[in-house]
Amino acid sequence: MPTPVIDPTERHPDDIADATAYQPADAVWVWPPHAEQWRPGVVDTNSHIALLVRYQLPGGGTSVDSLLPRNVMAREEPADLDGTKALPIRPHNLGPTPTRSAAPV
């Protein structure tokens, strides 16, 4: 299927797969916030209600968003980001990784 033409708000509920139907590295189309268009993406992880997906930005680069299933659908077409591994997500404000001290406290 080429780039979908349907707006995600117009999708019939029976045509929307649950978030649990997707697995990490699945190729998907995503409708990210404020994009107003489908973008090729890859599932990084999922929960029972949402998916964390990495997707291509117009003009190059990638972004990561958490999306509801209505904003995601399976993709068969190849994309530049297919086959790449997700980078670990770590909050920027945590500082260095804590280490365990051998001395009793």
Steps between C-alpha positions, in 0.01 A plus 500: 500500500639846416478783750151485656259776402251465786500737796546295820187654653298352211624143547234246593569341841493150343793603275724605791730236648557500877836630621586145611473379138827681418848381595832687524655558154163471320480731199209742538343817369460762772296819521707700752366804688480814288627320187169476314649223287604136528872437548694170479602371840615206708358378831750534785272355770134468590268478797139389521379851401772676296811459286837671514602550138798651320409666171654694215459875493438686175836613364701245701561403858283303738283562802344279770145529631253299701188449289159341538421211264266713284811699394694188399451241225709222349738592218645273229701756304871529584626816671843637589460427871410133457743260662650758735509434871328732741723707723446457873289775649645658813372818663753781467467622858607181680873568491748214509381146559521425875740227610473276804748569777682211666504677836200455733290808552 
